[in-house]
Amino acid sequence: MKIRKTSRKLTVSLMLVALAGALLAGCGSNKDSASPDGASSPTTGKEEKQIKLRVATSFAGSDPWVASWTDAVQSFQDANPNITIVDESTPVNQEALRTKVKADAATGNLADVLFYFNGSETKMLQETGAIVSWEDELAKDPEWAGTFNAAILDKVKYDGKLYSLPYIGFYEGLFWNKELFDKHQLEAPTTFDAFMKAVDTFAANDMIPFATSLTTPYIQEALVLSQVGPEGQQLAYDPSWAPALNIIKDLSDRKAFPRDALTLDDDKAQALFSGGKAAMMFNGSWTAVGLSANPAIQIAPFPLVPGGKGENMIVSGFGSGWYMKKNEDQAQYDAALAFIKYMTSPDVAGTFAAVGGTYAVKTADTGSTAPLLKAGNEMVAQAKDFVMPIDSYVSRESYTDFLKGLGYLANGKKTAEEVLEQAKKLSDRNQG
């Protein structure tokens, strides 16, 4: 799953803070020159301060960008020997990253740089008063600012401010194994009838039709959007979602899911699909790099459900971005800024883009993008509309309860209406 990329050294010059006496002596005569990455560069001849830069990201564990991240960090350190990156990256799975960042925020111990969730998660970081709003830094460096998609920057603002610089975007789609479909003479699952016929056919032939975990599922995102469309999706836990959730119960009754779906985690569900033991999977673009080695794997938007309003619409967006801590130590601040400029440069972003995802910054073409990744980007380009996932705008407590309720629903222990009512109560309580 790890694809090594050729390391590129990108020289990054950092502004270092001199002693007060030196500053006074040089006042009026020393002027900073622009460095290759757009950051300021100090006058030469001053001793470089050794800096330890704490960086917390999701590029850890089974994340597909681990290799690209590791290479980028090493290249940055090679070009800047006075800076040591203290990599505190933590996997997203099982809430590990959220747990870490929330604990750091609560104790006033945020990392210097974070690649972390935006949306409702930005509120927690903004309330610490410890993170930078990017408007001033972008204004100081128009060349760097010009590498970002301005429309995307506007969409990820929180309370009118840009705290998170968008980077890797995502999309969710229906992955399916064409070889298995062809073997059973099935049509592509691009209509709901074809999808359900495939479920029944594979179940009758002892093949798992649909790989998913029911502890951390994604299929509810597809079903709700397909059923109620973008406007309805924004009505958190609305009763209009019930028909979509009832499809989960129907699929469970048809033996669409793995037998251990209630205890299976998402990594194992992915393994069932990638290993050819399941015919379909609804998941995100972050899984595409591992799947792209198999030319039989295809991707499509989830089909429109009967009576639905969300035809050819997808869950997509920029759910994470770069945050920077307000450091009083100017050298520490400048090091963090230079590191983020380095990570968002076209060359480095290009190595990440070759792995997968869509990007809010310009990327250099490495020529190694797999066909499945290109197909995913084409799906995004052709989609009629996009929405962010449900958990980007509801409280974490209510969404956790909602997911738990889906397991009960699949096993007939709760109705869709009961699941939605309970989640809505928690959501309303948190908003109040």
PyMOL commands that set and color helices and strands:
alter all, ss='L'
color gray80, all
select helices_A, chain A and resi 20-26+66-79+93-106+120-126+135-140+142-145+150-155+178-183+192-204+219-233+239-253+266-274+285-291+330-343+346-353+371-382+390-392+396-410+416-431
alter helices_A, ss='H'
color red, helices_A
select strands_A, chain A and resi 33-34+40-41+51-56+83-87+113-117+165-166+168-177+208-210+278-284+297-300+313-317+320-324+358-359+385-387
alter strands_A, ss='S'
color yellow, strands_A
deselect
rebuild
show_as cartoon
